[in-house]
Amino acid sequence: MVGFFALVIFLVSFIQYAIPTLGAVAGLGGVRNIIENQIPQFSLENGTFTLDEKIEQQDNSMGMYIIVDTDKKKFTKDDIPANVVEAIMVSKSNMILYNEVAGVGKLVQEQKFSDYKDITINNKSLAETAPVFYVLMVVIYIGIYLFVLVKYLFMAVFYALVMYMLSKTMMLDITFGRMYKIAMFAQVFGALVMAVTYCIGSAVLVLSGSAFNMLVTVILMNKAMVAMKMEQDAL
């Protein structure tokens, strides 16, 4: 039983999370190609940071501002726009981090790239660490696997509790432990279908898959309860 559910959780987490991620990485030619050719060319060398394109984004609803402009020699706190809560500003020589904390005030931190003169990082050197990124992907997947496992067990408790209370109205003699086992098995098909909808990525399909998962689980548990009730009444 443990092996069966370990396989189910593996399939759900792999279909729902790993396949889309691996597909995206493979579609872009792998981690090395993404670093060397897909992201902007950058370098941190001799205490100077360069990026071959300017990046500027502002989210007025969140009060967040981000700018990376290595044509600018240095950013100061005077460059922080008004009416922002958080800001990240990167120039050729420094990085300014701004955060407005309630009850504390406005916090400004400056990080100078001159403090890292002994470090050289660029697309090529970062691409050499591609195997590390794959290891990190495996570690992240293990974390996702555990998250899916906990979620599956928690949802089994939820379904078991609801259906256990319903069983009392049916005068069905069943323990909560047995109802929990039924909930564990009843979730399998719906969970796999929901994982496929997540893999496809359509918001409509995801919502439909979630509803389908709940509906199928309840129907299967109800059928099991009716069968047990008929068996109980026949005795």
Protein Blocks (a to p, Z undefined) as FASTA:
>chain_A
ZZmmmmmmmmmmmmmmmmmmmmmmmmnopjklmmmmmpccdddeehiacdfbdcddddfk
nopacdddfkbfbdcfklpcghiabdcdddfkbccdddddehibpcdddddfklmmmpcc
dfklmmmmmmmmmmmmmmmmmmmmmmmmmmmmmmmmmmmmmmmmmmmmnopacdfklmmm
mmmmmmmmmmmmmmmmmmnopaklmmmmmmmmmmmmmmmmmmmmmmmmmmmmmZZ
